[in-house]
Amino acid sequence: MSDETFDLCPPQALPAEQLLEIFRQLIADGSWQRYSGPHGTALQQLLLHRHQRQHCHLCCSGTAAMELALRAAGVEAGAEVILSAYDFKSNFINILMLGARPVLVDTVPDLPVLDPVAVEAAISPSTRAVIASHLHGLAAPLSALSEIAGRHRITIIEDACQNPGACLAGQPAGARGDLAILSFGGSKLLTAGRGGAVLTDNPQFAQRITLHTQRGNDAWPLSELQAAVLLPQLQQLDQQNRHRAAAVRQLQAALADSPAISLLLSPEFCSTPVNPDGIATAAFYKVALLLHAGRIARDELSAACIRKGIPLHPGFTALHTIHAKSRFRTSGSLTNATRLAEQLLVLHHSALLQPGAELRQMANHIRTLAELRHSATW
Ligand SMILES: *Cc1c(COP(=O)(O)O)cnc(C)c1O
């Protein structure tokens, strides 16, 4: 293998010149130092329109957005919230912070996707909500979950922090859950360094969010400056999602038939790459790669790739393995989630807008490193 290392430019959500022009305008009209103004309003309108929603609340982070969504759903002390044992840690902690109990269930085999059958089996009289996260370019099974939630009168909270602009069953991610959240955190596909949003059609949910955040002023705000840098990113999102999706297909081709590692994609994305009006069906904040059982450890492969300049990181740690057992309930076996937490790695989107040749080389490096270790005797 060559000694080449990759020198990926840190991802710039917008070119420097464009940012400077935005800042010049914010200074000229004074909006940078206002509590609220035209940029926040425009962002809210754009998100409402894109998701065909009735209410959009902008806030300071995706984590804050999840807390607001849980509060809106009426989650309080004694309630239970079902989520995948393979999920973003702050979703679990948010439930605890409200005095409620996380109920961890399994994923479907070999995919970071919540298993709807396991969700239904976990429902108790205390269940208030289910968190359905779209992770690593794969879609949560919202149709099945909505049907179950409807029968049991529980609320679906859709976590679309990782796939803004993705199109699922003909609708954008964030359009289908009773509540949905977005993140504008520093590493995300849409970034203002920090920020988030909650979307819903339910006026009572929207009112609870307003009651919690408005304390004479907005206690968890998104600033005019943040909104102003997000607006042009929304204009370019669909095009960039298409580029990233094409890159993922190249990676998949380069890793196909490897005995050591595979790239995880949802079946819908495999059969219909791009829908007829040109909107990518998947959005990749991170791409999931699954190691096959063998000698190889994901941390070791990640470290070897990072040394090469390839942003391949370990996936999530399984929630039932990092928290005291008294803090949560489990329902059913968690073997699939446990396996993902041992064998799943994620490639950050900064790798995906690289030129094709660079991308193929990166894929070859990952494949070679994985296969070397897969069969290694050391
Ligand atoms: C990033 C992320 C969030 C929210 O993160 P913030 O950094 O608080 O904006 C929530 N859920 C998932 C799945 C995420 O990836």
The ligand as an ORCA input file, in Angstrom:
! r2SCAN-3c Opt
* xyz 0 1
  C     -26.186     15.857     15.787
  C     -27.349     15.071     16.223
  C     -28.290     15.579     17.140
  C     -28.239     16.956     17.754
  O     -27.016     17.457     17.956
  P     -26.633     18.968     18.351
  O     -25.164     18.920     18.285
  O     -27.159     19.192     19.731
  O     -27.244     19.924     17.376
  C     -29.356     14.772     17.470
  N     -29.517     13.552     16.931
  C     -28.643     13.028     16.059
  C     -28.890     11.676     15.482
  C     -27.530     13.765     15.668
  O     -26.651     13.227     14.794
*
